[in-house]
Amino acid sequence: MTNHAVVIYKSKTGFAKKYAEWISEALKCDIKENTKLSLDDLIQYDTIIYGGGLYAVGINGINLIKNNFEALKEKTLIVFATGATPPRDEDLQKVWESNFSEEQRKKIYTFYFRGGFDFSKLSTANKILMSMMKLKLKLKNEKVPSARMEKEIC
Ligand SMILES: Cc1cc2nc3c(=O)[nH]c(=O)nc-3n(C[C@H](O)[C@H](O)[C@H](O)COP(=O)(O)O)c2cc1C
């Protein structure tokens, strides 16, 4: 016998987890954290909702769905991603294209929810990465006006 629906999430700083909790409360359905889950944990459900944060455009833990797609493709599959990027169509198109094949995109309903940054909860590696990204952006912003100025002066 199959069950109604399950919400599965993988979350580093709590944003995808919060959305997953809200969805499971609204649907009154099971919720599971994606830690060592396998096909056996999913196959019993008719509807599988997966949510994860975006990290360098990749949806955290999405391989659980992708690696089991053949066995799951007749079910209702819904994926949500949480990210810091504003929800612009062209950016989101890139997110779905880089995470899923064409066949998967046709079958999976995708949603984007605004998350945020909780620096205090990031791992040391991610803290370093974010600091480097900030520095890169700062340098880029400083370069743009001076390059423009150079052009105008010469
Ligand atoms: C290293 C790193 C890379 C990130 N890359 C992206 C990204 O490509 N696109 C985006 O929208 N947000 C990005 N974010 C922001 C996270 O997706 C955002 O904080 C998300 O809400 C985290 O969800 P979680 O706490 O459930 O893991 C990144 C954050 C970190 C720390």
The ligand as a Gaussian input file, in Angstrom:
#p B3LYP/6-31G(d) Opt

LIG

0 1
 C       29.006000      28.512000      -0.353000
 C       27.623000      28.996000      -0.643000
 C       27.148000      28.994000      -1.957000
 C       25.858000      29.468000      -2.263000
 N       25.415000      29.456000      -3.561000
 C       24.193000      29.964000      -3.852000
 C       23.719000      29.991000      -5.201000
 O       24.373000      29.548000      -6.147000
 N       22.493000      30.535000      -5.435000
 C       21.712000      31.049000      -4.414000
 O       20.621000      31.538000      -4.693000
 N       22.123000      30.998000      -3.127000
 C       23.340000      30.465000      -2.826000
 N       23.761000      30.409000      -1.517000
 C       22.837000      30.810000      -0.463000
 C       22.082000      29.601000       0.077000
 O       21.474000      28.884000      -0.960000
 C       20.990000      30.080000       1.029000
 O       21.626000      30.554000       2.186000
 C       19.989000      28.974000       1.347000
 O       18.855000      29.595000       1.879000
 C       20.560000      27.962000       2.312000
 O       19.591000      26.976000       2.600000
 P       19.824000      25.933000       3.795000
 O       20.118000      26.741000       5.029000
 O       18.536000      25.200000       3.937000
 O       20.949000      25.026000       3.410000
 C       25.021000      29.938000      -1.212000
 C       25.499000      29.914000       0.121000
 C       26.772000      29.459000       0.401000
 C       27.233000      29.449000       1.827000

